[in-house]
């Protein structure tokens, strides 16, 4: 930690700071990309090359919960057609 960090934290204590919507957007975008990548990787590992349409479907899915459920499903499903996305 830098020498100035405690002084900076103390100075900001009185401020009415809220979370930055911009920063939160960046974080969410990172989580979304990570979930999409994880899903794609597990599917490719288990079933080989994926169709362009499935890759597009994964990239267009922006619901993090849906991507997480699909990832967990992909770990145990028997065939690629069983994927619910």
PDB file with SEQRES, HELIX, SHEET and CRYST1 records, atoms N, CA, C and O in Angstrom:
SEQRES   1 A   85  UNK UNK UNK UNK UNK UNK UNK UNK UNK UNK UNK UNK UNK          
SEQRES   2 A   85  UNK UNK UNK UNK UNK UNK UNK UNK UNK UNK UNK UNK UNK          
SEQRES   3 A   85  UNK UNK UNK UNK UNK UNK UNK UNK UNK UNK UNK UNK UNK          
SEQRES   4 A   85  UNK UNK UNK UNK UNK UNK UNK UNK UNK UNK UNK UNK UNK          
SEQRES   5 A   85  UNK UNK UNK UNK UNK UNK UNK UNK UNK UNK UNK UNK UNK          
SEQRES   6 A   85  UNK UNK UNK UNK UNK UNK UNK UNK UNK UNK UNK UNK UNK          
SEQRES   7 A   85  UNK UNK UNK UNK UNK UNK UNK                                  
HELIX    1 AA1 UNK A    5  UNK A   12  1                                   8    
HELIX    2 AA2 UNK A   21  UNK A   47  1                                  27    
HELIX    3 AA3 UNK A   52  UNK A   60  1                                   9    
HELIX    4 AA4 UNK A   64  UNK A   76  1                                  13    
HELIX    5 AA5 UNK A   80  UNK A   82  5                                   3    
CRYST1    1.000    1.000    1.000  90.00  90.00  90.00 P 1           1          
ATOM      1  N   UNK A   1       0.850  -1.166   0.000  1.00  0.00           N  
ATOM      2  CA  UNK A   1       0.000   0.000   0.000  1.00  0.00           C  
ATOM      3  C   UNK A   1       0.903   1.240   0.000  1.00  0.00           C  
ATOM      4  O   UNK A   1       1.938   1.269   0.666  1.00  0.00           O  
ATOM      5  N   UNK A   2       0.508   2.221  -0.730  1.00  0.00           N  
ATOM      6  CA  UNK A   2       1.280   3.467  -0.837  1.00  0.00           C  
ATOM      7  C   UNK A   2       1.170   4.282   0.446  1.00  0.00           C  
ATOM      8  O   UNK A   2       0.218   4.138   1.213  1.00  0.00           O  
ATOM      9  N   UNK A   3       2.173   5.150   0.664  1.00  0.00           N  
ATOM     10  CA  UNK A   3       2.213   5.985   1.866  1.00  0.00           C  
ATOM     11  C   UNK A   3       1.000   6.902   1.978  1.00  0.00           C  
ATOM     12  O   UNK A   3       0.540   7.193   3.082  1.00  0.00           O  
ATOM     13  N   UNK A   4       0.486   7.354   0.849  1.00  0.00           N  
ATOM     14  CA  UNK A   4      -0.596   8.328   0.840  1.00  0.00           C  
ATOM     15  C   UNK A   4      -1.976   7.697   1.009  1.00  0.00           C  
ATOM     16  O   UNK A   4      -2.956   8.406   1.235  1.00  0.00           O  
ATOM     17  N   UNK A   5      -2.059   6.377   0.901  1.00  0.00           N  
ATOM     18  CA  UNK A   5      -3.350   5.708   0.917  1.00  0.00           C  
ATOM     19  C   UNK A   5      -4.161   5.974   2.193  1.00  0.00           C  
ATOM     20  O   UNK A   5      -5.333   6.333   2.085  1.00  0.00           O  
ATOM     21  N   UNK A   6      -3.595   5.815   3.388  1.00  0.00           N  
ATOM     22  CA  UNK A   6      -4.391   6.080   4.600  1.00  0.00           C  
ATOM     23  C   UNK A   6      -4.890   7.530   4.673  1.00  0.00           C  
ATOM     24  O   UNK A   6      -6.028   7.773   5.074  1.00  0.00           O  
ATOM     25  N   UNK A   7      -4.046   8.485   4.289  1.00  0.00           N  
ATOM     26  CA  UNK A   7      -4.463   9.892   4.312  1.00  0.00           C  
ATOM     27  C   UNK A   7      -5.603  10.128   3.324  1.00  0.00           C  
ATOM     28  O   UNK A   7      -6.542  10.869   3.615  1.00  0.00           O  
ATOM     29  N   UNK A   8      -5.515   9.504   2.176  1.00  0.00           N  
ATOM     30  CA  UNK A   8      -6.548   9.652   1.149  1.00  0.00           C  
ATOM     31  C   UNK A   8      -7.865   9.055   1.644  1.00  0.00           C  
ATOM     32  O   UNK A   8      -8.921   9.668   1.490  1.00  0.00           O  
ATOM     33  N   UNK A   9      -7.805   7.876   2.231  1.00  0.00           N  
ATOM     34  CA  UNK A   9      -9.019   7.256   2.774  1.00  0.00           C  
ATOM     35  C   UNK A   9      -9.651   8.132   3.850  1.00  0.00           C  
ATOM     36  O   UNK A   9     -10.871   8.290   3.895  1.00  0.00           O  
ATOM     37  N   UNK A  10      -8.817   8.698   4.712  1.00  0.00           N  
ATOM     38  CA  UNK A  10      -9.322   9.563   5.776  1.00  0.00           C  
ATOM     39  C   UNK A  10      -9.977  10.810   5.192  1.00  0.00           C  
ATOM     40  O   UNK A  10     -11.024  11.241   5.674  1.00  0.00           O  
ATOM     41  N   UNK A  11      -9.380  11.388   4.170  1.00  0.00           N  
ATOM     42  CA  UNK A  11      -9.926  12.595   3.542  1.00  0.00           C  
ATOM     43  C   UNK A  11     -11.267  12.302   2.872  1.00  0.00           C  
ATOM     44  O   UNK A  11     -12.155  13.155   2.873  1.00  0.00           O  
ATOM     45  N   UNK A  12     -11.421  11.129   2.311  1.00  0.00           N  
ATOM     46  CA  UNK A  12     -12.652  10.773   1.599  1.00  0.00           C  
ATOM     47  C   UNK A  12     -13.767  10.308   2.532  1.00  0.00           C  
ATOM     48  O   UNK A  12     -14.911  10.154   2.104  1.00  0.00           O  
ATOM     49  N   UNK A  13     -13.442  10.086   3.791  1.00  0.00           N  
ATOM     50  CA  UNK A  13     -14.423   9.565   4.745  1.00  0.00           C  
ATOM     51  C   UNK A  13     -15.661  10.453   4.842  1.00  0.00           C  
ATOM     52  O   UNK A  13     -16.773   9.948   4.993  1.00  0.00           O  
ATOM     53  N   UNK A  14     -15.482  11.746   4.756  1.00  0.00           N  
ATOM     54  CA  UNK A  14     -16.586  12.686   4.892  1.00  0.00           C  
ATOM     55  C   UNK A  14     -17.403  12.830   3.607  1.00  0.00           C  
ATOM     56  O   UNK A  14     -18.506  13.375   3.644  1.00  0.00           O  
ATOM     57  N   UNK A  15     -16.903  12.369   2.510  1.00  0.00           N  
ATOM     58  CA  UNK A  15     -17.597  12.513   1.231  1.00  0.00           C  
ATOM     59  C   UNK A  15     -18.762  11.536   1.169  1.00  0.00           C  
ATOM     60  O   UNK A  15     -18.711  10.447   1.742  1.00  0.00           O  
ATOM     61  N   UNK A  16     -19.781  11.934   0.484  1.00  0.00           N  
ATOM     62  CA  UNK A  16     -20.925  11.066   0.252  1.00  0.00           C  
ATOM     63  C   UNK A  16     -20.709  10.359  -1.092  1.00  0.00           C  
ATOM     64  O   UNK A  16     -21.291  10.738  -2.109  1.00  0.00           O  
ATOM     65  N   UNK A  17     -19.876   9.345  -1.074  1.00  0.00           N  
ATOM     66  CA  UNK A  17     -19.500   8.656  -2.309  1.00  0.00           C  
ATOM     67  C   UNK A  17     -20.480   7.519  -2.596  1.00  0.00           C  
ATOM     68  O   UNK A  17     -20.907   6.798  -1.695  1.00  0.00           O  
ATOM     69  N   UNK A  18     -20.820   7.383  -3.875  1.00  0.00           N  
ATOM     70  CA  UNK A  18     -21.623   6.256  -4.340  1.00  0.00           C  
ATOM     71  C   UNK A  18     -20.779   5.475  -5.327  1.00  0.00           C  
ATOM     72  O   UNK A  18     -19.770   5.968  -5.831  1.00  0.00           O  
ATOM     73  N   UNK A  19     -21.199   4.266  -5.592  1.00  0.00           N  
ATOM     74  CA  UNK A  19     -20.485   3.459  -6.567  1.00  0.00           C  
ATOM     75  C   UNK A  19     -20.610   4.088  -7.943  1.00  0.00           C  
ATOM     76  O   UNK A  19     -21.668   4.590  -8.322  1.00  0.00           O  
ATOM     77  N   UNK A  20     -19.541   4.052  -8.663  1.00  0.00           N  
ATOM     78  CA  UNK A  20     -19.546   4.582 -10.021  1.00  0.00           C  
ATOM     79  C   UNK A  20     -20.300   3.634 -10.939  1.00  0.00           C  
ATOM     80  O   UNK A  20     -19.971   2.451 -11.030  1.00  0.00           O  
ATOM     81  N   UNK A  21     -21.297   4.152 -11.610  1.00  0.00           N  
ATOM     82  CA  UNK A  21     -22.053   3.333 -12.556  1.00  0.00           C  
ATOM     83  C   UNK A  21     -21.161   2.898 -13.711  1.00  0.00           C  
ATOM     84  O   UNK A  21     -21.325   1.806 -14.254  1.00  0.00           O  
ATOM     85  N   UNK A  22     -20.231   3.746 -14.077  1.00  0.00           N  
ATOM     86  CA  UNK A  22     -19.299   3.406 -15.157  1.00  0.00           C  
ATOM     87  C   UNK A  22     -18.428   2.230 -14.750  1.00  0.00           C  
ATOM     88  O   UNK A  22     -18.268   1.273 -15.507  1.00  0.00           O  
ATOM     89  N   UNK A  23     -17.870   2.306 -13.554  1.00  0.00           N  
ATOM     90  CA  UNK A  23     -17.017   1.217 -13.065  1.00  0.00           C  
ATOM     91  C   UNK A  23     -17.838  -0.055 -12.920  1.00  0.00           C  
ATOM     92  O   UNK A  23     -17.379  -1.131 -13.305  1.00  0.00           O  
ATOM     93  N   UNK A  24     -19.047   0.049 -12.371  1.00  0.00           N  
ATOM     94  CA  UNK A  24     -19.905  -1.126 -12.227  1.00  0.00           C  
ATOM     95  C   UNK A  24     -20.222  -1.740 -13.591  1.00  0.00           C  
ATOM     96  O   UNK A  24     -20.306  -2.961 -13.718  1.00  0.00           O  
ATOM     97  N   UNK A  25     -20.397  -0.900 -14.603  1.00  0.00           N  
ATOM     98  CA  UNK A  25     -20.633  -1.399 -15.963  1.00  0.00           C  
ATOM     99  C   UNK A  25     -19.434  -2.171 -16.486  1.00  0.00           C  
ATOM    100  O   UNK A  25     -19.589  -3.217 -17.117  1.00  0.00           O  
ATOM    101  N   UNK A  26     -18.236  -1.656 -16.225  1.00  0.00           N  
ATOM    102  CA  UNK A  26     -17.017  -2.355 -16.649  1.00  0.00           C  
ATOM    103  C   UNK A  26     -16.899  -3.707 -15.955  1.00  0.00           C  
ATOM    104  O   UNK A  26     -16.540  -4.709 -16.573  1.00  0.00           O  
ATOM    105  N   UNK A  27     -17.207  -3.718 -14.666  1.00  0.00           N  
ATOM    106  CA  UNK A  27     -17.136  -4.968 -13.895  1.00  0.00           C  
ATOM    107  C   UNK A  27     -18.137  -5.978 -14.431  1.00  0.00           C  
ATOM    108  O   UNK A  27     -17.799  -7.145 -14.627  1.00  0.00           O  
ATOM    109  N   UNK A  28     -19.367  -5.537 -14.670  1.00  0.00           N  
ATOM    110  CA  UNK A  28     -20.392  -6.436 -15.195  1.00  0.00           C  
ATOM    111  C   UNK A  28     -19.995  -6.970 -16.569  1.00  0.00           C  
ATOM    112  O   UNK A  28     -20.175  -8.153 -16.856  1.00  0.00           O  
ATOM    113  N   UNK A  29     -19.461  -6.104 -17.407  1.00  0.00           N  
ATOM    114  CA  UNK A  29     -19.030  -6.528 -18.740  1.00  0.00           C  
ATOM    115  C   UNK A  29     -17.933  -7.585 -18.640  1.00  0.00           C  
ATOM    116  O   UNK A  29     -17.924  -8.549 -19.405  1.00  0.00           O  
ATOM    117  N   UNK A  30     -17.014  -7.404 -17.703  1.00  0.00           N  
ATOM    118  CA  UNK A  30     -15.960  -8.392 -17.489  1.00  0.00           C  
ATOM    119  C   UNK A  30     -16.522  -9.724 -17.022  1.00  0.00           C  
ATOM    120  O   UNK A  30     -16.088 -10.779 -17.487  1.00  0.00           O  
ATOM    121  N   UNK A  31     -17.482  -9.686 -16.108  1.00  0.00           N  
ATOM    122  CA  UNK A  31     -18.121 -10.912 -15.622  1.00  0.00           C  
ATOM    123  C   UNK A  31     -18.860 -11.617 -16.753  1.00  0.00           C  
ATOM    124  O   UNK A  31     -18.812 -12.841 -16.877  1.00  0.00           O  
ATOM    125  N   UNK A  32     -19.536 -10.835 -17.567  1.00  0.00           N  
ATOM    126  CA  UNK A  32     -20.284 -11.384 -18.693  1.00  0.00           C  
ATOM    127  C   UNK A  32     -19.344 -12.092 -19.673  1.00  0.00           C  
ATOM    128  O   UNK A  32     -19.608 -13.220 -20.087  1.00  0.00           O  
ATOM    129  N   UNK A  33     -18.268 -11.435 -20.034  1.00  0.00           N  
ATOM    130  CA  UNK A  33     -17.301 -12.027 -20.967  1.00  0.00           C  
ATOM    131  C   UNK A  33     -16.676 -13.287 -20.375  1.00  0.00           C  
ATOM    132  O   UNK A  33     -16.460 -14.270 -21.084  1.00  0.00           O  
ATOM    133  N   UNK A  34     -16.384 -13.255 -19.063  1.00  0.00           N  
ATOM    134  CA  UNK A  34     -15.797 -14.429 -18.409  1.00  0.00           C  
ATOM    135  C   UNK A  34     -16.764 -15.613 -18.440  1.00  0.00           C  
ATOM    136  O   UNK A  34     -16.360 -16.741 -18.723  1.00  0.00           O  
ATOM    137  N   UNK A  35     -18.046 -15.352 -18.148  1.00  0.00           N  
ATOM    138  CA  UNK A  35     -19.042 -16.430 -18.165  1.00  0.00           C  
ATOM    139  C   UNK A  35     -19.213 -16.983 -19.579  1.00  0.00           C  
ATOM    140  O   UNK A  35     -19.307 -18.196 -19.761  1.00  0.00           O  
ATOM    141  N   UNK A  36     -19.252 -16.108 -20.572  1.00  0.00           N  
ATOM    142  CA  UNK A  36     -19.382 -16.557 -21.960  1.00  0.00           C  
ATOM    143  C   UNK A  36     -18.182 -17.418 -22.350  1.00  0.00           C  
ATOM    144  O   UNK A  36     -18.338 -18.468 -22.974  1.00  0.00           O  
ATOM    145  N   UNK A  37     -16.997 -16.969 -21.980  1.00  0.00           N  
ATOM    146  CA  UNK A  37     -15.775 -17.721 -22.297  1.00  0.00           C  
ATOM    147  C   UNK A  37     -15.759 -19.065 -21.593  1.00  0.00           C  
ATOM    148  O   UNK A  37     -15.419 -20.079 -22.202  1.00  0.00           O  
ATOM    149  N   UNK A  38     -16.122 -19.088 -20.321  1.00  0.00           N  
ATOM    150  CA  UNK A  38     -16.144 -20.346 -19.569  1.00  0.00           C  
ATOM    151  C   UNK A  38     -17.110 -21.343 -20.194  1.00  0.00           C  
ATOM    152  O   UNK A  38     -16.790 -22.523 -20.338  1.00  0.00           O  
ATOM    153  N   UNK A  39     -18.291 -20.866 -20.563  1.00  0.00           N  
ATOM    154  CA  UNK A  39     -19.273 -21.749 -21.182  1.00  0.00           C  
ATOM    155  C   UNK A  39     -18.745 -22.295 -22.501  1.00  0.00           C  
ATOM    156  O   UNK A  39     -18.813 -23.497 -22.757  1.00  0.00           O  
ATOM    157  N   UNK A  40     -18.216 -21.403 -23.336  1.00  0.00           N  
ATOM    158  CA  UNK A  40     -17.681 -21.834 -24.622  1.00  0.00           C  
ATOM    159  C   UNK A  40     -16.561 -22.860 -24.434  1.00  0.00           C  
ATOM    160  O   UNK A  40     -16.513 -23.856 -25.155  1.00  0.00           O  
ATOM    161  N   UNK A  41     -15.672 -22.633 -23.488  1.00  0.00           N  
ATOM    162  CA  UNK A  41     -14.547 -23.542 -23.275  1.00  0.00           C  
ATOM    163  C   UNK A  41     -14.990 -24.923 -22.794  1.00  0.00           C  
ATOM    164  O   UNK A  41     -14.468 -25.936 -23.258  1.00  0.00           O  
ATOM    165  N   UNK A  42     -15.944 -24.971 -21.873  1.00  0.00           N  
ATOM    166  CA  UNK A  42     -16.387 -26.282 -21.397  1.00  0.00           C  
ATOM    167  C   UNK A  42     -17.118 -27.032 -22.511  1.00  0.00           C  
ATOM    168  O   UNK A  42     -16.976 -28.248 -22.640  1.00  0.00           O  
ATOM    169  N   UNK A  43     -17.893 -26.314 -23.306  1.00  0.00           N  
ATOM    170  CA  UNK A  43     -18.593 -26.972 -24.422  1.00  0.00           C  
ATOM    171  C   UNK A  43     -17.608 -27.479 -25.473  1.00  0.00           C  
ATOM    172  O   UNK A  43     -17.761 -28.587 -25.985  1.00  0.00           O  
ATOM    173  N   UNK A  44     -16.605 -26.675 -25.791  1.00  0.00           N  
ATOM    174  CA  UNK A  44     -15.604 -27.103 -26.777  1.00  0.00           C  
ATOM    175  C   UNK A  44     -14.789 -28.280 -26.259  1.00  0.00           C  
ATOM    176  O   UNK A  44     -14.447 -29.185 -27.020  1.00  0.00           O  
ATOM    177  N   UNK A  45     -14.480 -28.270 -24.975  1.00  0.00           N  
ATOM    178  CA  UNK A  45     -13.719 -29.371 -24.381  1.00  0.00           C  
ATOM    179  C   UNK A  45     -14.517 -30.671 -24.425  1.00  0.00           C  
ATOM    180  O   UNK A  45     -13.974 -31.735 -24.721  1.00  0.00           O  
ATOM    181  N   UNK A  46     -15.790 -30.573 -24.133  1.00  0.00           N  
ATOM    182  CA  UNK A  46     -16.614 -31.779 -24.076  1.00  0.00           C  
ATOM    183  C   UNK A  46     -17.118 -32.240 -25.427  1.00  0.00           C  
ATOM    184  O   UNK A  46     -17.242 -33.444 -25.656  1.00  0.00           O  
ATOM    185  N   UNK A  47     -17.418 -31.297 -26.349  1.00  0.00           N  
ATOM    186  CA  UNK A  47     -18.109 -31.661 -27.583  1.00  0.00           C  
ATOM    187  C   UNK A  47     -17.383 -31.263 -28.862  1.00  0.00           C  
ATOM    188  O   UNK A  47     -17.897 -31.504 -29.955  1.00  0.00           O  
ATOM    189  N   UNK A  48     -16.213 -30.665 -28.755  1.00  0.00           N  
ATOM    190  CA  UNK A  48     -15.464 -30.268 -29.941  1.00  0.00           C  
ATOM    191  C   UNK A  48     -15.905 -28.907 -30.459  1.00  0.00           C  
ATOM    192  O   UNK A  48     -16.535 -28.122 -29.751  1.00  0.00           O  
ATOM    193  N   UNK A  49     -15.558 -28.654 -31.706  1.00  0.00           N  
ATOM    194  CA  UNK A  49     -15.849 -27.348 -32.313  1.00  0.00           C  
ATOM    195  C   UNK A  49     -17.349 -27.058 -32.271  1.00  0.00           C  
ATOM    196  O   UNK A  49     -18.178 -27.936 -32.508  1.00  0.00           O  
ATOM    197  N   UNK A  50     -17.669 -25.811 -31.967  1.00  0.00           N  
ATOM    198  CA  UNK A  50     -19.068 -25.390 -31.867  1.00  0.00           C  
ATOM    199  C   UNK A  50     -19.496 -24.704 -33.153  1.00  0.00           C  
ATOM    200  O   UNK A  50     -18.689 -24.085 -33.845  1.00  0.00           O  
ATOM    201  N   UNK A  51     -20.770 -24.825 -33.456  1.00  0.00           N  
ATOM    202  CA  UNK A  51     -21.304 -24.174 -34.654  1.00  0.00           C  
ATOM    203  C   UNK A  51     -21.259 -22.660 -34.483  1.00  0.00           C  
ATOM    204  O   UNK A  51     -21.272 -22.145 -33.365  1.00  0.00           O  
ATOM    205  N   UNK A  52     -21.206 -21.977 -35.586  1.00  0.00           N  
ATOM    206  CA  UNK A  52     -21.200 -20.505 -35.562  1.00  0.00           C  
ATOM    207  C   UNK A  52     -22.472 -19.974 -34.904  1.00  0.00           C  
ATOM    208  O   UNK A  52     -22.430 -18.979 -34.180  1.00  0.00           O  
ATOM    209  N   UNK A  53     -23.596 -20.632 -35.152  1.00  0.00           N  
ATOM    210  CA  UNK A  53     -24.852 -20.160 -34.560  1.00  0.00           C  
ATOM    211  C   UNK A  53     -24.840 -20.301 -33.038  1.00  0.00           C  
ATOM    212  O   UNK A  53     -25.361 -19.429 -32.343  1.00  0.00           O  
ATOM    213  N   UNK A  54     -24.264 -21.371 -32.507  1.00  0.00           N  
ATOM    214  CA  UNK A  54     -24.177 -21.534 -31.056  1.00  0.00           C  
ATOM    215  C   UNK A  54     -23.208 -20.510 -30.470  1.00  0.00           C  
ATOM    216  O   UNK A  54     -23.478 -19.937 -29.415  1.00  0.00           O  
ATOM    217  N   UNK A  55     -22.096 -20.280 -31.137  1.00  0.00           N  
ATOM    218  CA  UNK A  55     -21.150 -19.269 -30.666  1.00  0.00           C  
ATOM    219  C   UNK A  55     -21.815 -17.894 -30.607  1.00  0.00           C  
ATOM    220  O   UNK A  55     -21.613 -17.144 -29.652  1.00  0.00           O  
ATOM    221  N   UNK A  56     -22.603 -17.566 -31.622  1.00  0.00           N  
ATOM    222  CA  UNK A  56     -23.319 -16.295 -31.631  1.00  0.00           C  
ATOM    223  C   UNK A  56     -24.350 -16.236 -30.512  1.00  0.00           C  
ATOM    224  O   UNK A  56     -24.523 -15.201 -29.867  1.00  0.00           O  
ATOM    225  N   UNK A  57     -25.025 -17.345 -30.290  1.00  0.00           N  
ATOM    226  CA  UNK A  57     -26.029 -17.390 -29.223  1.00  0.00           C  
ATOM    227  C   UNK A  57     -25.374 -17.138 -27.860  1.00  0.00           C  
ATOM    228  O   UNK A  57     -25.915 -16.410 -27.028  1.00  0.00           O  
ATOM    229  N   UNK A  58     -24.218 -17.740 -27.646  1.00  0.00           N  
ATOM    230  CA  UNK A  58     -23.493 -17.529 -26.389  1.00  0.00           C  
ATOM    231  C   UNK A  58     -23.098 -16.062 -26.262  1.00  0.00           C  
ATOM    232  O   UNK A  58     -23.290 -15.458 -25.207  1.00  0.00           O  
ATOM    233  N   UNK A  59     -22.552 -15.492 -27.320  1.00  0.00           N  
ATOM    234  CA  UNK A  59     -22.111 -14.096 -27.300  1.00  0.00           C  
ATOM    235  C   UNK A  59     -23.274 -13.121 -27.111  1.00  0.00           C  
ATOM    236  O   UNK A  59     -23.088 -12.042 -26.549  1.00  0.00           O  
ATOM    237  N   UNK A  60     -24.452 -13.485 -27.569  1.00  0.00           N  
ATOM    238  CA  UNK A  60     -25.611 -12.600 -27.469  1.00  0.00           C  
ATOM    239  C   UNK A  60     -26.356 -12.749 -26.145  1.00  0.00           C  
ATOM    240  O   UNK A  60     -27.243 -11.954 -25.837  1.00  0.00           O  
ATOM    241  N   UNK A  61     -26.000 -13.759 -25.369  1.00  0.00           N  
ATOM    242  CA  UNK A  61     -26.645 -13.963 -24.072  1.00  0.00           C  
ATOM    243  C   UNK A  61     -25.996 -13.026 -23.053  1.00  0.00           C  
ATOM    244  O   UNK A  61     -24.798 -13.118 -22.787  1.00  0.00           O  
ATOM    245  N   UNK A  62     -26.789 -12.140 -22.495  1.00  0.00           N  
ATOM    246  CA  UNK A  62     -26.266 -11.157 -21.549  1.00  0.00           C  
ATOM    247  C   UNK A  62     -26.804 -11.352 -20.133  1.00  0.00           C  
ATOM    248  O   UNK A  62     -26.529 -10.545 -19.246  1.00  0.00           O  
ATOM    249  N   UNK A  63     -27.560 -12.411 -19.926  1.00  0.00           N  
ATOM    250  CA  UNK A  63     -28.094 -12.739 -18.606  1.00  0.00           C  
ATOM    251  C   UNK A  63     -27.074 -13.619 -17.888  1.00  0.00           C  
ATOM    252  O   UNK A  63     -26.887 -14.780 -18.252  1.00  0.00           O  
ATOM    253  N   UNK A  64     -26.411 -13.064 -16.864  1.00  0.00           N  
ATOM    254  CA  UNK A  64     -25.362 -13.796 -16.156  1.00  0.00           C  
ATOM    255  C   UNK A  64     -25.892 -15.070 -15.506  1.00  0.00           C  
ATOM    256  O   UNK A  64     -25.216 -16.099 -15.522  1.00  0.00           O  
ATOM    257  N   UNK A  65     -27.084 -15.014 -14.939  1.00  0.00           N  
ATOM    258  CA  UNK A  65     -27.659 -16.207 -14.305  1.00  0.00           C  
ATOM    259  C   UNK A  65     -27.902 -17.305 -15.329  1.00  0.00           C  
ATOM    260  O   UNK A  65     -27.647 -18.479 -15.058  1.00  0.00           O  
ATOM    261  N   UNK A  66     -28.387 -16.932 -16.491  1.00  0.00           N  
ATOM    262  CA  UNK A  66     -28.635 -17.905 -17.555  1.00  0.00           C  
ATOM    263  C   UNK A  66     -27.324 -18.543 -18.024  1.00  0.00           C  
ATOM    264  O   UNK A  66     -27.269 -19.749 -18.263  1.00  0.00           O  
ATOM    265  N   UNK A  67     -26.284 -17.743 -18.154  1.00  0.00           N  
ATOM    266  CA  UNK A  67     -24.982 -18.276 -18.557  1.00  0.00           C  
ATOM    267  C   UNK A  67     -24.419 -19.225 -17.494  1.00  0.00           C  
ATOM    268  O   UNK A  67     -23.840 -20.259 -17.827  1.00  0.00           O  
ATOM    269  N   UNK A  68     -24.589 -18.874 -16.226  1.00  0.00           N  
ATOM    270  CA  UNK A  68     -24.109 -19.735 -15.140  1.00  0.00           C  
ATOM    271  C   UNK A  68     -24.860 -21.069 -15.133  1.00  0.00           C  
ATOM    272  O   UNK A  68     -24.250 -22.125 -14.962  1.00  0.00           O  
ATOM    273  N   UNK A  69     -26.179 -21.022 -15.319  1.00  0.00           N  
ATOM    274  CA  UNK A  69     -26.956 -22.273 -15.358  1.00  0.00           C  
ATOM    275  C   UNK A  69     -26.527 -23.136 -16.547  1.00  0.00           C  
ATOM    276  O   UNK A  69     -26.403 -24.354 -16.424  1.00  0.00           O  
ATOM    277  N   UNK A  70     -26.301 -22.498 -17.694  1.00  0.00           N  
ATOM    278  CA  UNK A  70     -25.866 -23.240 -18.884  1.00  0.00           C  
ATOM    279  C   UNK A  70     -24.491 -23.854 -18.652  1.00  0.00           C  
ATOM    280  O   UNK A  70     -24.235 -24.978 -19.083  1.00  0.00           O  
ATOM    281  N   UNK A  71     -23.609 -23.130 -17.978  1.00  0.00           N  
ATOM    282  CA  UNK A  71     -22.275 -23.657 -17.675  1.00  0.00           C  
ATOM    283  C   UNK A  71     -22.377 -24.908 -16.801  1.00  0.00           C  
ATOM    284  O   UNK A  71     -21.739 -25.922 -17.085  1.00  0.00           O  
ATOM    285  N   UNK A  72     -23.176 -24.833 -15.744  1.00  0.00           N  
ATOM    286  CA  UNK A  72     -23.335 -25.990 -14.861  1.00  0.00           C  
ATOM    287  C   UNK A  72     -23.973 -27.160 -15.600  1.00  0.00           C  
ATOM    288  O   UNK A  72     -23.596 -28.313 -15.393  1.00  0.00           O  
ATOM    289  N   UNK A  73     -24.922 -26.864 -16.448  1.00  0.00           N  
ATOM    290  CA  UNK A  73     -25.566 -27.903 -17.250  1.00  0.00           C  
ATOM    291  C   UNK A  73     -24.546 -28.548 -18.190  1.00  0.00           C  
ATOM    292  O   UNK A  73     -24.548 -29.765 -18.374  1.00  0.00           O  
ATOM    293  N   UNK A  74     -23.684 -27.735 -18.777  1.00  0.00           N  
ATOM    294  CA  UNK A  74     -22.701 -28.225 -19.746  1.00  0.00           C  
ATOM    295  C   UNK A  74     -21.699 -29.201 -19.123  1.00  0.00           C  
ATOM    296  O   UNK A  74     -21.109 -30.022 -19.825  1.00  0.00           O  
ATOM    297  N   UNK A  75     -21.515 -29.107 -17.824  1.00  0.00           N  
ATOM    298  CA  UNK A  75     -20.570 -30.000 -17.154  1.00  0.00           C  
ATOM    299  C   UNK A  75     -21.023 -31.454 -17.154  1.00  0.00           C  
ATOM    300  O   UNK A  75     -20.197 -32.366 -17.118  1.00  0.00           O  
ATOM    301  N   UNK A  76     -22.344 -31.671 -17.195  1.00  0.00           N  
ATOM    302  CA  UNK A  76     -22.846 -33.040 -17.030  1.00  0.00           C  
ATOM    303  C   UNK A  76     -23.747 -33.530 -18.157  1.00  0.00           C  
ATOM    304  O   UNK A  76     -24.082 -34.714 -18.195  1.00  0.00           O  
ATOM    305  N   UNK A  77     -24.143 -32.661 -19.068  1.00  0.00           N  
ATOM    306  CA  UNK A  77     -25.096 -33.102 -20.097  1.00  0.00           C  
ATOM    307  C   UNK A  77     -24.452 -34.117 -21.040  1.00  0.00           C  
ATOM    308  O   UNK A  77     -23.236 -34.134 -21.228  1.00  0.00           O  
ATOM    309  N   UNK A  78     -25.298 -34.956 -21.624  1.00  0.00           N  
ATOM    310  CA  UNK A  78     -24.827 -36.055 -22.470  1.00  0.00           C  
ATOM    311  C   UNK A  78     -24.548 -35.628 -23.913  1.00  0.00           C  
ATOM    312  O   UNK A  78     -23.651 -36.163 -24.564  1.00  0.00           O  
ATOM    313  N   UNK A  79     -25.319 -34.667 -24.402  1.00  0.00           N  
ATOM    314  CA  UNK A  79     -25.135 -34.212 -25.786  1.00  0.00           C  
ATOM    315  C   UNK A  79     -25.359 -32.717 -25.889  1.00  0.00           C  
ATOM    316  O   UNK A  79     -26.085 -32.131 -25.086  1.00  0.00           O  
ATOM    317  N   UNK A  80     -24.746 -32.115 -26.859  1.00  0.00           N  
ATOM    318  CA  UNK A  80     -24.803 -30.662 -27.026  1.00  0.00           C  
ATOM    319  C   UNK A  80     -26.218 -30.143 -27.234  1.00  0.00           C  
ATOM    320  O   UNK A  80     -26.538 -29.024 -26.832  1.00  0.00           O  
ATOM    321  N   UNK A  81     -27.057 -30.942 -27.855  1.00  0.00           N  
ATOM    322  CA  UNK A  81     -28.445 -30.525 -28.111  1.00  0.00           C  
ATOM    323  C   UNK A  81     -29.250 -30.334 -26.831  1.00  0.00           C  
ATOM    324  O   UNK A  81     -30.318 -29.724 -26.860  1.00  0.00           O  
ATOM    325  N   UNK A  82     -28.745 -30.853 -25.697  1.00  0.00           N  
ATOM    326  CA  UNK A  82     -29.451 -30.719 -24.429  1.00  0.00           C  
ATOM    327  C   UNK A  82     -29.260 -29.337 -23.789  1.00  0.00           C  
ATOM    328  O   UNK A  82     -29.926 -29.013 -22.806  1.00  0.00           O  
ATOM    329  N   UNK A  83     -28.365 -28.536 -24.335  1.00  0.00           N  
ATOM    330  CA  UNK A  83     -28.068 -27.237 -23.747  1.00  0.00           C  
ATOM    331  C   UNK A  83     -29.283 -26.315 -23.798  1.00  0.00           C  
ATOM    332  O   UNK A  83     -29.928 -26.160 -24.835  1.00  0.00           O  
ATOM    333  N   UNK A  84     -29.576 -25.709 -22.644  1.00  0.00           N  
ATOM    334  CA  UNK A  84     -30.637 -24.717 -22.557  1.00  0.00           C  
ATOM    335  C   UNK A  84     -29.985 -23.365 -22.342  1.00  0.00           C  
ATOM    336  O   UNK A  84     -29.358 -23.115 -21.313  1.00  0.00           O  
ATOM    337  N   UNK A  85     -30.145 -22.501 -23.329  1.00  0.00           N  
ATOM    338  CA  UNK A  85     -29.516 -21.190 -23.216  1.00  0.00           C  
ATOM    339  C   UNK A  85     -30.494 -20.083 -23.455  1.00  0.00           C  
ATOM    340  O   UNK A  85     -30.126 -18.910 -23.397  1.00  0.00           O  
TER     341      UNK A  85                                                      
END                                                                             
